[in-house]
Amino acid sequence: MQVEFFQLNNSHAAAIAELESEAFSVPWSLNQILSELSGTFSVCVGVRIADKTIGYCFARALGTETEILRVAVLRAEQNRGVGEQLMRYVLTAAYAPEFYLECREGNAKARRLYERLGFVSGGVRKNYYESPTESGIIYKLSI
Ligand SMILES: CC(C)(COP(=O)(O)OP(=O)(O)OC[C@H]1O[C@@H](n2cnc3c(N)ncnc32)[C@H](O)[C@@H]1OP(=O)(O)O)[C@@H](O)C(=O)NCCC(=O)NCCS
């Protein structure tokens, strides 16, 4: 699928908030999104088709480490490779060679995506998530 990547700014915050609400049981608020967009170490990438934002990734790059905080694709556009393209874009932009992220244990689809990209599990955070309570798997990738 032909998609375009772009740098997110405040003008995209409302669209991201909508995607957050669809994608996560505990979505980031508009204020959290705006705060992340203005963070010194923030990496904020959107993906669109024509003018429609269909996905995004938020990360923080600190020294040699990049932490992936959020990644989501509009449900109607999932299962077409957009999530993988988005992740590959963020990884190859090489914000830092070490990547970390955390994922709900039961989020099999996201876990398959990360493992396809080479992330390896580096531990479990027991009952880290709420709504519902669930453990988190810590993933790491060195490129
Ligand atoms: C996780 C997430 C970002 C993946 O996005 P996506 O765009 O669906 O990802 P992809 O399309 O690259 O891969 C998803 C599946 O579609 C398959 N696929 C990719 N292109 C395809 C195509 N052209 N035809 C059919 N299937 C395809 C992939 O093989 C993959 O299959 P799998 O689930 O059996 O491994 C998305 O599900 C999402 O936003 N989830 C909600 C938020 C979330 O959980 N984020 C992660 C938090 S840790």
The ligand as a Gaussian input file, in Angstrom:
#p B3LYP/6-31G(d) Opt

LIG

0 1
 C       -0.316000      -3.552000      16.205000
 C       -0.750000      -2.734000      14.985000
 C       -0.024000      -1.373000      15.005000
 C       -0.377000      -3.480000      13.703000
 O       -0.744000      -2.692000      12.581000
 P       -1.090000      -3.353000      11.159000
 O       -1.090000      -2.230000      10.176000
 O       -2.288000      -4.202000      11.250000
 O        0.212000      -4.271000      10.944000
 P        0.605000      -5.125000       9.657000
 O       -0.463000      -4.987000       8.614000
 O        1.994000      -4.765000       9.290000
 O        0.603000      -6.614000      10.229000
 C       -0.588000      -7.180000      10.766000
 C       -0.916000      -8.506000      10.084000
 O       -1.336000      -8.285000       8.733000
 C       -0.606000      -9.155000       7.864000
 N       -0.502000      -8.502000       6.553000
 C        0.351000      -7.523000       6.197000
 N        0.127000      -7.170000       4.907000
 C       -0.901000      -7.935000       4.468000
 C       -1.591000      -8.043000       3.237000
 N       -1.264000      -7.258000       2.199000
 N       -2.591000      -8.929000       3.139000
 C       -2.938000      -9.694000       4.191000
 N       -2.320000      -9.650000       5.399000
 C       -1.321000      -8.764000       5.523000
 C        0.722000      -9.334000       8.562000
 O        1.384000     -10.503000       8.122000
 C        0.261000      -9.457000       9.997000
 O       -0.226000     -10.765000      10.229000
 P       -0.155000     -11.449000      11.693000
 O       -1.038000     -10.615000      12.601000
 O       -0.692000     -12.804000      11.482000
 O        1.268000     -11.409000      12.134000
 C       -2.300000      -2.549000      14.978000
 O       -2.900000      -3.798000      15.147000
 C       -2.837000      -1.595000      16.026000
 O       -2.891000      -0.389000      15.830000
 N       -3.279000      -2.155000      17.164000
 C       -3.897000      -1.357000      18.230000
 C       -2.860000      -0.570000      18.968000
 C       -1.779000      -1.480000      19.528000
 O       -2.057000      -2.533000      20.065000
 N       -0.517000      -1.011000      19.414000
 C        0.614000      -1.730000      19.919000
 C        0.776000      -1.421000      21.352000
 S        2.175000      -2.265000      22.057000

